[in-house]
Amino acid sequence: MTSPAAHSLASTVSSDGTTIAYRVLGDPAARPLVLIHGWAQSSACWGPDLLADLATRFRVVALDLRGHGHSDVADAGYDSAAQWADDVEAVLDAAGIDDGAGAILLGWSYGGIVVSDYLAARGEGRVAGIVLCGAVTSVSRSAGGAIGPAMVEVSSNGAFDENPGRAVAALASFGSAMMRSGDGTSGQRIFGLSLATPPAVRQKLLTRRVDNDETLRGLGIPALVIHGEHDGVVLPSAGQANAEMIPGGRYVGFAESAHAPFIEEMPKFLAELDAFAAGL
């Protein structure tokens, strides 16, 4: 097991006054890797072992999206592509990731939407490539937004409820669908992060509507799309569709994974990420 990497927790203020928290690890001179987590998670979702390994390769910047983790629980902004772009840009600015930095943006699950929102609004000047992991890029009828039965179920069975009993039951079922082969500690961490995210935030993220297909079709940077072949949260067809929309996008299926390949098949995940970065 890899020893946890030393990291600092920092924060910055987005355009609407919301404080956005982020973790920073690794060599400041290394290529930036910006980690954007999924729905009802936080920067803690990646786990200490993965963060430690990544910090030997990259300068890691892991965001807490608004309403999640250590970031402010804002009243608004969850339905605005422009606001998500501003939040990411505020962190990039604060972390000194400027034009030409050659950053990799890695979005897991809902983080794929935020990555796409950022690129749509701000372009590719700071970004050398993107990685989409178990990701959706739209909340629409787009093939790149195809969710699975676990996401449908959690959305309709109490995940937004303020009653703890109903919310715990809904999120426990969702947590069980997250991983097929991961360890129990990681599974409990992900479940706990879901429950710690305020119910109103859980709901607001899923009731917005956005379509990023044209953004993906117009990308001029490399893209790696990783997807667990047993994913019941975001269907593998969404990953395949996103890879097909991005010019030169590369799709890699993870045969032993559900929704969290970075935990379930960590060595393969790291090897694919290393190969991708080496080609930029």
Residue pairs with C-beta under 8 A, 6 or more apart in sequence:
1 49
2 49
2 52
2 53
3 52
4 48
4 49
4 51
4 52
5 25
5 26
5 48
5 51
5 52
5 55
5 56
6 25
7 23
7 24
7 25
7 51
7 55
7 60
8 23
8 24
8 25
9 21
9 22
9 23
9 70
10 21
10 22
10 23
10 24
10 94
10 95
11 19
11 20
11 21
11 22
11 70
11 71
11 94
12 19
12 20
12 22
12 90
12 91
12 93
12 94
13 19
13 20
13 90
14 20
14 66
14 77
14 83
14 86
14 87
14 90
15 83
15 86
15 90
16 74
16 76
16 77
16 83
16 86
18 66
18 71
18 72
18 74
18 77
18 87
19 71
19 72
20 63
20 64
20 65
20 66
20 71
20 72
20 87
20 90
20 91
21 43
21 63
21 64
21 69
21 70
21 71
22 43
22 61
22 62
22 63
22 64
22 91
22 94
22 95
23 43
23 51
23 60
23 61
23 62
24 59
24 60
24 61
24 95
25 51
25 52
25 54
25 55
25 59
25 60
25 62
26 54
26 55
26 56
26 57
26 58
26 59
26 60
27 55
27 59
28 59
29 59
30 57
30 58
30 59
31 58
31 59
31 102
31 103
31 104
31 128
31 277
31 280
32 58
32 59
32 60
32 61
32 95
32 97
32 101
32 102
32 103
32 104
33 54
33 57
33 58
33 59
33 60
33 61
33 103
33 104
33 106
33 277
34 61
34 62
34 63
34 88
34 91
34 92
34 97
34 103
34 104
34 105
34 106
35 43
35 46
35 54
35 60
35 61
35 62
35 63
35 106
35 108
35 111
36 63
36 65
36 88
36 105
36 106
36 107
36 108
36 111
36 114
36 115
37 43
37 45
37 46
37 62
37 63
37 64
37 65
37 68
37 108
37 109
37 110
37 111
38 45
38 108
38 109
38 110
38 111
38 134
39 109
39 110
39 202
39 205
39 206
40 68
40 159
40 171
40 193
40 194
40 197
40 201
40 202
40 205
41 68
41 108
41 109
41 190
41 193
41 194
41 197
42 64
42 65
42 68
42 69
42 70
42 193
42 196
42 197
43 62
43 63
43 64
43 69
44 69
44 189
44 193
45 108
45 189
45 190
45 193
46 54
46 62
46 262
47 186
47 189
47 263
49 266
50 262
50 263
50 266
50 269
50 270
51 60
51 62
53 266
53 270
54 60
54 270
54 273
57 270
57 273
57 274
57 277
58 104
58 277
61 91
61 92
61 95
61 97
63 71
63 87
63 88
63 91
64 70
64 71
65 71
65 87
65 111
65 114
66 72
66 73
66 74
66 77
66 78
66 83
66 87
67 73
67 74
67 78
67 197
67 198
67 201
67 204
67 205
68 193
68 197
68 201
69 193
73 198
73 201
76 83
77 83
77 84
77 87
78 201
78 204
78 205
78 208
79 204
79 207
79 208
79 209
80 208
81 117
81 120
81 121
81 210
82 117
82 121
84 113
84 114
84 117
84 118
85 117
85 118
85 120
85 121
85 122
86 121
87 114
88 105
88 114
88 117
88 118
88 122
89 118
89 122
92 98
92 103
92 126
97 103
97 126
98 126
99 125
99 126
100 125
100 126
101 126
102 127
102 128
102 280
103 126
103 127
103 128
104 127
104 128
104 129
104 130
104 131
104 276
104 277
104 280
105 115
105 118
105 119
105 127
105 129
105 130
105 131
106 115
106 130
106 131
106 132
106 133
106 273
107 113
107 114
107 115
107 116
107 130
107 131
107 132
107 133
107 135
108 133
108 134
108 135
108 260
108 262
109 133
109 134
109 135
109 136
109 233
109 234
109 259
110 135
110 136
110 205
111 133
111 135
112 132
112 133
112 135
112 136
112 137
112 242
113 135
113 136
113 137
113 138
113 139
113 210
113 212
115 130
115 132
115 135
115 137
116 137
116 138
116 212
116 215
116 216
117 210
117 212
119 127
119 130
119 215
119 219
120 212
120 215
124 219
124 220
124 221
127 221
128 221
128 222
128 280
129 221
129 222
129 223
129 224
129 276
129 277
129 280
130 219
130 221
130 222
130 223
130 224
131 223
131 224
131 225
131 226
131 273
131 276
132 223
132 224
132 225
132 226
132 239
132 242
132 243
133 226
133 227
133 261
133 262
133 269
134 226
134 227
134 228
134 231
134 233
134 234
134 239
134 259
134 260
134 261
135 225
135 227
135 234
135 238
135 239
135 242
136 144
136 145
136 146
136 147
136 234
136 238
137 144
137 145
137 212
137 213
137 215
137 216
137 238
137 242
138 144
138 145
138 210
138 211
138 212
138 213
139 145
139 206
139 208
139 209
139 210
139 211
140 209
140 210
140 211
142 211
142 212
142 213
142 241
143 237
143 238
143 241
144 212
144 213
144 216
144 238
144 241
144 242
144 245
145 211
145 238
146 234
146 235
146 237
146 238
146 241
147 233
147 234
147 235
147 238
148 177
148 231
148 232
148 233
148 234
148 235
149 232
150 173
150 174
150 177
150 178
150 232
150 233
150 259
151 174
151 232
151 233
151 234
153 170
153 173
153 174
154 170
154 171
154 173
154 174
155 206
157 169
157 170
157 173
158 166
158 167
158 169
158 170
159 167
159 170
159 171
159 174
159 199
159 202
159 203
160 167
160 199
160 200
160 202
160 203
161 167
161 170
161 199
162 199
167 195
167 199
168 195
171 191
171 194
171 195
172 191
174 194
174 233
175 187
175 190
175 191
175 194
176 187
177 232
177 233
177 258
177 259
178 187
178 190
178 233
178 258
178 259
178 260
179 186
179 187
179 190
179 257
179 258
179 259
179 260
179 263
179 264
180 228
180 230
180 256
180 257
180 258
180 264
181 256
181 257
181 258
181 264
181 265
182 260
182 263
182 264
183 263
186 260
186 263
190 260
194 202
213 245
216 242
216 245
216 246
216 249
217 245
217 246
217 247
219 246
219 247
220 247
222 248
222 249
222 250
222 276
222 279
222 280
223 242
223 243
223 246
223 248
223 249
223 250
224 249
224 250
224 252
224 272
224 273
224 276
225 239
225 240
225 242
225 243
225 246
225 249
225 250
225 251
225 252
226 239
226 252
226 254
226 261
226 269
226 272
227 234
227 236
227 238
227 239
227 240
227 251
227 252
227 253
227 254
227 261
228 236
228 253
228 254
228 256
228 257
228 258
228 259
228 260
228 261
228 264
229 236
229 253
229 254
229 255
229 257
230 256
230 257
230 258
231 257
231 258
231 259
232 258
232 259
233 258
233 259
234 259
236 253
239 251
240 251
242 249
243 249
243 250
243 251
244 251
250 276
252 272
254 261
254 264
254 265
254 268
254 269
256 264
256 265
257 264
257 265
258 264
261 268
261 269
262 269
